[in-house]
Amino acid sequence: MSSPIRDQLRALPHVAMRRMGVRDGFFTAGRMFALLGETTIWLRLPVPVARAEVERGHAAIGAVVPAALGWVAVDLASSHAAELPKLALAAHQAVRSFSRRSGSTPRRRRARPLT
């Protein structure tokens, strides 16, 4: 089943989607920036943006790993869901920017030997 936010995430440049149990993980530069469940979306945002969203009551904060980026959960049924495209774009750009600054190369899935 398709949803507007799923379609918007998939439309961002250089995005790969992977099914992770009952959720969909969205990756860019080899790193996850969004995790979409049935009722909640987790976004990996710069800490100042994440804290601002929590203070405004739009999201709940999760772990901050690495220190420059933090995960926030946004309820898809909330009245703040209209801001999701803007937040999703911010998460996408933050992960891409962090990957370039850290000097690390994008992670790639390890090839499995054919059996």
N, C-alpha and C positions, 0 to 999 in steps of 0.2 A: 504494500500500500504506500502510496506517495503522499507526502505532505508538503505544504508550501516551504517550510524551513528546510526540509531535506533537499528539495529542488534548488533552493537558493545556495545551500552549502555546496552541492555538487557543481553548481555553475561557476563557483570561484575558480580562478586559474590554478593549475597544478594541484588539484585535489584528488586524492584517492579515497574511496570509501571501502571500509571493511566491516563485515558483519561480525560482531563480538557478542555472542550469546543472543540475547533478545534486544541488544542495542546496536546502533550503527556508529562506528568510529570514523572520523574524518581526519585525514592526514594531509600535511603539506610539508615539503622539505624533509620527508621521512619521520615527522613527528606529529602526534595527535594534537589537534587544536579544538576539536569538538566531539562530544559523545552524546548522541541523541537516543533517548529512551521514549517510552510511550507518553509520559507526562512531564518529563524534565529534560532539559538540555544542559550539559556541562560545557562551559567555555573556558579556555585557557587565555587569560587576559593579563596585561601588565598590572602589577600590584596596585598602583594608584587608581586605575580604572576599576579594578575588582573591588577595592575598598569603597570607592565612590558608589558603585552599584549596590553594595551591601548597606551603606549608610542611607541611601535613598529608599531602601526597603524593596529593591527590585530583585535581589538575589541573595543566596546564602553562600558563604565562603567555605571553601574546602582547603586542601593542602596547598602550600606555596612551595613548589619545587619546579625548577630552580628558583632562587630568590627573586629573580626579575619577573617571573610569571606565576600567576596563581589561578586555581580553578574556582569557578563560581557556578552555582546551580540556579537555573531560572525555570520556574514553573511555566509550562507552555500554555496553561489556561489562565494565567494571570493577566491583569489589565496592562501589564508592562510588556506583553509579548510583541507589541507593535515595534518595540525597539530591538528585537532580536536580529534583524538583518544588519543593523549598524554594529551591534555587539559581535556578531559572527564575523563580520569583515575585520573588526579590530582584533579578534582572536587570530584570524588567519594571518594578518599582517604582522602581529606580534611574534608569532612562532617563526615565520619566515625571516623576520628581522633578527630575532635572537639566534637563529641557526647561522646566519651570516656573521654576526658579531662574535660568536663563540669560536669561529674558525673551524668548527667541526663540519664534517661532510654529512650530507643527508644519510640517514640509516637506510639500508636496503635489506630486504628479506634474504636470509641465507638460502641458497639453492639446496634443495634436498636431492639426494642421489635417487636416481630412478631405480625402482625395484622390479 
